[in-house]
Amino acid sequence: MEGGDGVSKRAGDERVGDAQRNHVVELLARALGEGYLDLTEYERRLVEATAATTSRELVAQLADLPRRFDWDPGTPVVGSSVADRARARRTSAALIMAVASLPFAACYGAGAVPAVAAIALAGPGRRVPDQRGRALAAIVIGSVGVVGSVLSVLLLLVVG
């Protein structure tokens, strides 16, 4: 394949879009849910996958996982309806807020706000099969953020 400048593209250097990134994020959430990734590793890979611009970067996030988590960049991602894309964006936002709530939990319990919002946003995503893994990950991580925030406030009350 040649690019517009006549330079041949190597396999894996193709640009990816939101659909491909969302698909890989869903696979990572499934791997988290099945215990193949711990929360720290999942968060690192989530950041990498959402920032990926090429298929090579996405494949790298799944490379050491079992074959059922493989993603073939050559397989087209089925287009979705406007409502499905809106649910996917809400679930993605919930996951980002849940992850963001963790460091803020130590800041006088401020992590509870994004954590509760993440749990609320992720709820409807549990009923959509292709969003279920990300929604559950957002709920679990958001719950950790709430618990951390409560513990942070309790610690301040006891020590202070």
Rosetta blueprint (number, residue, H / E / L):
1 M L
2 E E
3 G L
4 G L
5 D L
6 G L
7 V L
8 S E
9 K L
10 R L
11 A L
12 G L
13 D L
14 E L
15 R E
16 V L
17 G L
18 D H
19 A H
20 Q H
21 R H
22 N H
23 H H
24 V H
25 V H
26 E H
27 L H
28 L H
29 A H
30 R H
31 A H
32 L H
33 G H
34 E L
35 G L
36 Y L
37 L L
38 D L
39 L H
40 T H
41 E H
42 Y H
43 E H
44 R H
45 R H
46 L H
47 V H
48 E H
49 A H
50 T H
51 A H
52 A L
53 T L
54 T E
55 S H
56 R H
57 E H
58 L H
59 V H
60 A H
61 Q H
62 L H
63 A L
64 D L
65 L L
66 P L
67 R H
68 R H
69 F H
70 D L
71 W L
72 D L
73 P L
74 G L
75 T L
76 P L
77 V L
78 V L
79 G L
80 S L
81 S L
82 V H
83 A H
84 D H
85 R H
86 A H
87 R H
88 A H
89 R H
90 R H
91 T H
92 S H
93 A H
94 A H
95 L H
96 I H
97 M H
98 A H
99 V H
100 A H
101 S H
102 L H
103 P H
104 F H
105 A L
106 A L
107 C L
108 Y L
109 G L
110 A L
111 G L
112 A H
113 V H
114 P H
115 A H
116 V H
117 A H
118 A H
119 I H
120 A H
121 L H
122 A H
123 G H
124 P H
125 G H
126 R H
127 R H
128 V L
129 P L
130 D L
131 Q L
132 R H
133 G H
134 R H
135 A H
136 L H
137 A H
138 A H
139 I H
140 V H
141 I H
142 G H
143 S H
144 V H
145 G H
146 V H
147 V H
148 G H
149 S H
150 V H
151 L H
152 S H
153 V H
154 L H
155 L H
156 L H
157 L H
158 V H
159 V H
160 G L
